[in-house]
């Protein structure tokens, strides 16, 4: 059965705070970096859902974006600031697009508001359209598994594992020794938004925001994405030549002790990237979950 992974950003400019982001620079990784990435002591959960459930799950995630009018020449806020960023689940292992010219199907609390709306387009697994009755295992956390998130509460299997998600990330880093986290670009915006942006490419910074200190105004331009790879790159391919790191001894206990030591300066192996970003590290968590459960399945 296909194994997917769902995760959301916790620090993404919450409530207009320009400092509320995760930034892990290149170099040795400390446990406090993992704690900054994954703020909560969630434990890993596995859900069995159908393709129809998966689509509803993503329809809820699409609420992160406002509805855009492609005929308007005025600036429009793409991000719905009322939507909780920790509910913006990215589901890795599949590819999909959001058509944000369409209205949201659910409001920020998961209440159905537009029954006929459909923002999720081209939902595919390994290049083939996901069918409504196709079944998947999705790795997530206990918060999502216990909530009323659209699509999730229909799961026919809902099981918690005795493993903290922070520990999943740490285990992955220790196993890989040197990591080069990057987004696999498995989702994008549907091309109906392309008329908003003229001749610019992708995202262009315009000016500092006149309304909120620390933020800026950007223009998004639709660029047809290249074919995405929905599965993680094997570790022997991901580790680039010449990027070596020495594993340093460390101990990390799960449960209450883990919470107490999560802000430690103890060092994990190095990253192989010259820049850190929330999206990249979110991709790292998704990849670590997929790797863990594939090995467990084998």
Secondary structure, DSSP 8 states (H G I E B T S, - for coil): -EEEEEE--S-B-GGG-TT-B----SSEEEHHHHHHHS-S--EEEEEEEEHHHHHHHHHHHGGGB----TT--S----B-TTS-GGG--EEETSEEEE-TTS--SB-TTS-B--TT---EEEEEETTEE--TT-EEEEEEEHHHHHS--TTTTT-SEEEEEEEEHHHHHHHHHHHHSSB-------EEE-GGGGGGSTT--SEEEEEE-SSSTT-EEEEE----------S---HHHHS-TT-----------STHHHHHHTT---EEEEBS-S---HHHHHHHHHHHHHHHHHHHH-
